[in-house]
Amino acid sequence: MSRRGRVVVAMSGGVDSSVSAALLVDQGYDVVGVAMRLWEDAESESGCCSLDDFLDARLVAEKLDIPFYVMDFREEFRATVVANFVREYRQGRTPNPCVRCNHSVKFASFWDRARELGAEWIATGHYARRRDGAAGAELWRGVDPDKDQSYFLFSMGREALARTIFPVGHMQKDEVRAEAERLGLPVASKPDSQEICFAPRGTHAAFVEAQSSALPIRPGVVVDQDGTEIGRHDGVHRFTIGQRRGLGISSDRPLYVTDIDPVGGVVRVGDAAAVGCAGLSASEAEWLGEPPPVGAAVRIKIRSRFEPQSAVITSIAGDRFQVASDRLKAVAPGQAAVVYDGERVLGGGWIESGVAARLADAGEVAV
């Protein structure tokens, strides 16, 4: 056993997790590679979790001369991630399966399996940083702002964070690829995965429909801000707050989804100003330490592609919190709301609702 202890690395077959494993070997850890089988379709071409990815991960493990295993997490994944994905879309919400997977599978079930292999640590290729603060482990944004993945990790909990290593979090993406090339890793030029492993981009509606055979999806209407019907739709699962394209209506000006009523099957649309919010409320809060006090100035990120915006904590009660901000647009129930203090992640929760407001500066909303 290495003096630095055993670390089990989640190896997806991509360049980030491969370089993570290589760096840990160089640092003197006793490294074990594990590929996680999450979904039934091992032949999927969705961009991750395919048979080719498992083979790539095995080739890297052989190159590094470390043990390698494929572990089956399909049952946990379906129960905690896929079921939530389908249920949320049917309820007019916008799920984030990658955050749910990190919370329930990659930093929970995976750790249980890693302990069976004698692990003291687990490691992933996420672009995030763990620091040891005065009160315990802290989660910080990755150094590369274009690749930072701290948003997806807010709910992992401090205990899990304390036993996790993010080897590439302090690196830029081009540095990671350069390291892979230097080491001769077979995945050095492999493209990044950009897809949800079970529902590639543009197919989520069809996936929800295929998974809903026992509960037929009901069509409904699209209305304007005055409630006038201007179109019809084939199910609220096809929409998200802030959506502009694919509305199935014609208009001489850009229109965005501003509200979704899953019970009545009504999708409301309006101009860009109508998707502005003065704040939000969130539930299922998870804090990596003590929660911020009411009145604290923070930054809040409400989608993975959005930058954190200035906000103020206005309420914290139990597992719920509220923030006020005049910088929020397209606040979608079901998405994660992650709270930052500068570069540090304080925690976050799941958006329940936005506080309606019309923004004075309402540009286009990229959703």
Summary of the structure (lengths in Angstrom):
residues: 367
radius of gyration: 21.4
end to end distance: 48.6
largest distance: 69.7
contacts: 1240
relative contact order: 0.13
helix: 26%
strand: 31%
